[in-house]
C-alpha cells in the first residue's frame, strides 16, 4: 500500500483543522526528522513499516515510531504504479488475505477511539475492562497493543479479547482468521527485515548490491528495495501538528 507523507516546506498551519468552505483542509501529522536532514510529516492515523535495530520489521502507528527506526521512502511519482504492482505481487506470493488485515485494522481503530492511551482515566478503563475479560497479559504488553507498537497480540485469545472490547460480532471466529493472517504477515515482515538488513549492510560498507535471491518472495522484495530509499529516523515530534493535506505527498511503505 501507499502512505503519502508531506515534506517540510514551511506550510505549517495552526493546530486546528479547517474544513469549512473556502478554507484549506489540514491533516493531523507527526513531524519526523530523518538522518539525511529531510523533514517529513506522517499522518497520525496511519501505520508505517519500520525496521528497528533489533532486526525486525514492525507495522507501527506514527506516534510509536522511534529514533533509529528505518523507513522506506519512495518519492518518484512516475513509478508509483510499478511500485504498487510489486507490493501487490508480494502480497499474493506471501498468501496474506489483506481483507482480514483490513478488518483487524478497523477494529484497532475503533479500540483507539474508545480508549485514549494519553488520557489516564481512559487508560485505567481500558486496563479494567481487559481484567474483567480475564486478560492474563502484563500491563506493559496491553499498552503496546493500544499504542500501536505491535501489529497484533501473539495469542489468538488476546486478539479475541480486543475484538470483544469493541463489541465486534463473532469475535471468536474472526480472531482465528486474524491470528492466521497476522502470522503470515509476520513471516513476510521477517523476510523483508532480513533483506533490508543485507541491503543496508552493503550500503554502509560501500559494497556492491547483493545478488538477487532465487526465491520468488525475496525477488519481489528486492525490487521494492531497489526503488526505495531506506532512511533512519533522527527525531519525531511528541505531539501532533496540522499541515495542509495537499502537502502530504512523499511516499512511505506501509
Beta strands, then each sheet from edge to edge (+ up, - down):
strand 1: 2-7
strand 2: 26-34
strand 3: 39-43
strand 4: 47-51
strand 5: 57-61
strand 6: 70-74
strand 7: 229-236
strand 8: 241-244
strand 9: 248-253
sheet 1: 8+ 2- 3+ 1- 9+ 6- 7+
sheet 2: 4+ 5-
end
